[in-house]
Structures are given as C-alpha cells and as structure tokens.
Amino acid sequence: MATQSATQETRSSARAAISAKTLRTDRWWLLPLVTFVGFSAFIVYSTWGAFDHHNIYAGHAYLSPFYSPCLTSMCPAEARWAGWNIGSWLSPALLILIFPLGFRTTCYYYRKAYYRSFWFSPPACAVGEPHKSYSGETRFPLLIQNLHRYFWYPAVALGVILTYDAVESFIYKGAGGDHFQIGVGSFFYVVNAVLILGYTFGCHSCRHITAGRINHFSKHPVRYKLWTWVSWLNKHHIRWAWLSLIWIALVDLYVRLVATGNLHDYHHVFGAMH
C-alpha cells in the first residue's frame, strides 16, 4: 500500500522542470512554417484579387470564382448575375468573399492550422508556447468561432453557384448566340466545383446536420447513409481544405491571364445551342 501511495503521489506532482522549449529532434517547425507561408500567400493574393476587379471575365465563358455571383455594376455585362446592380463603388468580390472567409476562418481544421502557425498556441505537439495563459474560445474574438455552423449554409449556396459556373464554362457566349464548348478553362471550373463541394460537405458541422442527435441509426437509414458519405469526406477534410484553397486561386489567376491575353484558352466550339 505504501508503494502504491508513493507512486500515486509521484504521478500527481507538478510538471517536470524542463527549461528547453522542446526536446524534439525532428523538424517539427516545418509544418507550421509551410502552413504560415501558404495561408499568407493566399491572403495576399485574394486581398489583391478582391480589389482588382479588372480582367475577371474571359473567354466568353469564364468568370473569376472570387466574383461569383457578380452583383454590382463593376461586373461585365455578360457576367452580371440575374440583373443585380448593388452600387458602383463596391468591389463585387467583397460581397462574396465574406462568406467563404467566415466559413474557413471558423473551420475546425483551419483553427488548428492558424492557431499553431500564427499564434503558436502551441506551434506543435510537445513544443512550448510563448503564452502564459489560455482562455480557449470563451472570449472575444475567438468566441465568434461558434458561428461556424451558421456559415455552413451560405457556403453551401456558394458551392451550388460555383457548380453552376462549371456548367456555364461549357457555354460559349458569342455574337452568333450560345454555343457548346469544351476548353481548358472548363476543366479548371469542374475541378474547382468538386473541391469546393468536397470541402463544404465534408465539414464537421455537416456531419452533425446529417446525423446529429440520433440515438439509433437503425431507425434513420437515410440519414445514416448520408452521415457515412459525409464522414468519408470528413476523413480527408485537410486535403479538401488545402486543395480547394489553392485551386480557387489558380482558377482566378487563369481567368486573369486569359483575359489579358497572356495565356490562350485552348477550346473547341461546337454547334449553336437551341
């Protein structure tokens, strides 16, 4: 009994007094560094893209995903969505990006990523952090992370719109009417829609929506099936998150390069659509 008591007392003692930041010998800093560089590059590019509304429509079929749906008078006439005209001073992208930005910022994976890479809280497992106190997500501004489930709904709407854009990328709007086309840009848009939908429907909130509060899966076979599909997407959530982030920037860049004539969109136009 004495030995057991001594062991219990040893295990309940304070942390070991280790002065080193970490005893890890691997390159633990590499992943936070890559994440920091990747996020920073996207933030810089998307911020520039949101204010530079020139060359956002190209090839008689391609609208930058940063500007879809295009809702202001700054939009090209061919790309203006449903005849909307919300002011002439506001960049269309600023009306759009707030929703995917809110969704991704509050995403469970992205929280982990930027907590580690930008705030060093902590930068990696078994690595000391510079913060002396920790309040979690109980105070402002981290309290707004609880809005993630609500950002999911406009994110789904945007996913549907980008899927519509993928379909539209196969329609060449020429002077002689609409024609069916297949182009390199169409490939970019289809992949973009798949990645965005994969990321959105693989979200942890979507798992809760499909099967949350169910006590017996056997009584809800349809919701259980949906939950298994969402869970499969969720298993690869990190990949969906990064690939969709990188690809949407590439699509925007592709449209701008085609619009400025620095890149040729190889495509084949078929007969007129009736």
N, C-alpha and C positions, 0 to 999 in steps of 0.2 A: 504493500500500500504506500509505503514511504517513497519507493522508487517511482510509482505511478504519479504521486503528487508532485514530485520533483520534476518529472517530465512535463506535466501539465503546466507547472509554473514557468518552465523554460519556454514553452510554446506561446504562452500568453504575455511574454515580456515585450518590451518595445522593439522597434526595428533595429536591425544591425547598424552600427555607426560606420557607414561606408562613405568616405568623403568623395570618392570618384563619382563622376557624373553617370558612368555606366561601366560595367565590367565586360560588356560585349566586345568581341574582337572582330565581328563580321562588319560588312558595310551597311549598317543599319540606317545610315543617313541618306543612302542612295534613293530609296523610295520617296521619302518626304521631299527630297530635292527635285526629283523628276515631277512629282505632283505639283510642287510650287511653280516650277518653270512652265508646265503645261497649262495650269489654271491661269497664270499671269499672262501667258501668250494669248489665250482665248479672251480674257478680259480686255486686253489692249485692242485686239483685233475687232471684237464685237462692239466695243465702245466707238472705235473709229467708224465701223460699218454703220452704226446706228445714226451717226450724224452726217455721213457722206451718202446722201440719197441719190447721187448721180450713178448712172450705169447699173441700175438694179433690174433692168429688164432687157432680155437679149434673145436673139434667135426666133423672134415672133412666137415664142412659146415659154420662155423661162423667166420666172420672177424669183428674185432672191428670197429664200425662206425667212430671212430676217424681216422681210417686209410683207409677209403674207399672213392674213389678208390685208391688202393695201387699202387704206381707208381715208386718206387725205388728198388734197388737191396736188400735192407734190408727186403723187403716183402717176406714172404714164397712163394715158387714156386706155390703152389696151389692157392694162393690168389692174385698173381700179376696180375694186370688189363691190359688186352689187350696186354701183352708182353712188356709193358713200362719198362724202366730202366733209370731213371733220377738220375745218380750219386749213389755213395755208402756211402757217408758221411752224407747225409741229411736225417733226420727222415721223413718218408712219411707223418706223421701227420702234420708237419709244412707246407707242401704244401696244405693241405686240410683245416686245421682249420682257416686259414687266412680269408677265405670267409664267413663261418658262424659267425666268430668272428666280422668281419666288419659289417655283416648284423644285428646282435643282438646289437652290440655297438651303432649303429646309429638308432635302432628301437625307435619309439616314446614312447612306454611303458618303455623300458629299460632306456631311457634317464631320464624319470621321476624318475624311481627307483634309479638309482645310483646318480642322482643329489641330491636327498634327503638323501640317506643313506651314501654316501661317501663324498659329498661336502657340505652337509647341506645347500642347496640353493633352498628353505628352507627345514628343516628336516620334517616339517608337516604344514598343514594349520593353520594359526593363531599362528605360532611359529616364534619367531625372528631368524634371521640368523646372523652368525658372519661376513659376507662380507659387506663391506661398499659401494661397487659399484657393478653394474650389467651391463654387456655388451651383455648379451644374447649369441646367437650363431653367432655373427658377426665377431669374431676374431679367429685366430688360437689358440688352436687346435679344438675348438668347431665348427669352420667353416666347417670341414670335415663331419659334420652331414648331410650336404646336399647331400652326396653321397649315402644316404640310398636307394633311388630308383634304383640306378645302382647296388648295392649289391644284390638287389632282384633277378636279373636274374641268377647269379651263384648259389644263394640259391635255386632257382627252380631246377636247374640242379642237385644239390646235393640231393634234395628231391627225384628226379627221380632215382638217383643212389641208395639211401637207400631203395627205394621201390623195386628196382631190387635185392638188398641184401636180402630183406624179402622173395622174391620168391626163391632166391638161398638157403635160410635156410631150404627149404624143399627138397633139393637135397643132398644126402649123397654121397660124392666122395670117394669111397672105392677102394681097389685094384682090385676088380672084375668089376669096372665100376660104373656108376652113378645109384643110387637107390633113389626112392622117400621115404621120411621120414617125420614123424611128431614128433617134440620134444618140450621140454620146451623152448629151445632157439628160435625155430620158433615163439612161442608166443611173446617173447621179441622183435623180429625183426618186426613182423607185427604191434604191438602196437607202436613201435618206428617210423615206416614209417607213420602211421596215425597221430601221434602227430606232427611230423616234417612238414607234408603236411598241417595239420590244422593251424599250426602257420604261415607257409610261405604264404599260400593263404588267410589267414585272416589279412594279413598286410595292413596297411593304404595305402601304395603305390599300392597294388593290386587293391584296390577299385578305385583308380584314373585311373589305367591302363584299367580297365574294363569299366568304365563309365565316365571318366574324360572328360570335355569339351563338354558333351552332353547337349543340351538345351531342347530337347524334347524326353523324354523316349519313347513316343508312336511311334516315328519314328525308334527306335532301340530296338525292343523287345528282341532280343537275348542278346545284351549287358546288357539290363536292368535285364534280368533273371540272368545273371552271376553276376551282381552287387548285387542283392538280396542275392544270395548264399554267396558271399564274405562278405557282410555286416553281415550276420548271424554269420559267423566265427569270424568276427572282434568284434562282441559284446562280445565274450568270449576270446578275444585276450590275456588277462592277464593269464587265465588258460592255454591256449595253450602254452604260453611262458614259464611258470614255469614247467608244466608237461613235455614238450619236453626237457627242460634243464636237469631236474632231471633224466628222463628216459634214455636219451642217455648215461649219465654217468653210470647208472645201467647196461645197455647193455654191455658197455666196461668192467665193473667190472665182469659181469657174464662170459664173454668170457675168461678173465684172470684167473678166479677161475677154470673154466673147463679145460683150457689149463694146469694149474699147478697141476691138479688132486685134488684140494681142494674141488671141487664140481662136482657131477656127473650129466651129462645132460641126463635126462630120455627121451628116444625117441624110436620110433618103426620104423624099416626099412622095407619097402615093397619090391616088386619085382624090378628087374632091369628095367631101362628106356631104350627105344629103339628110 
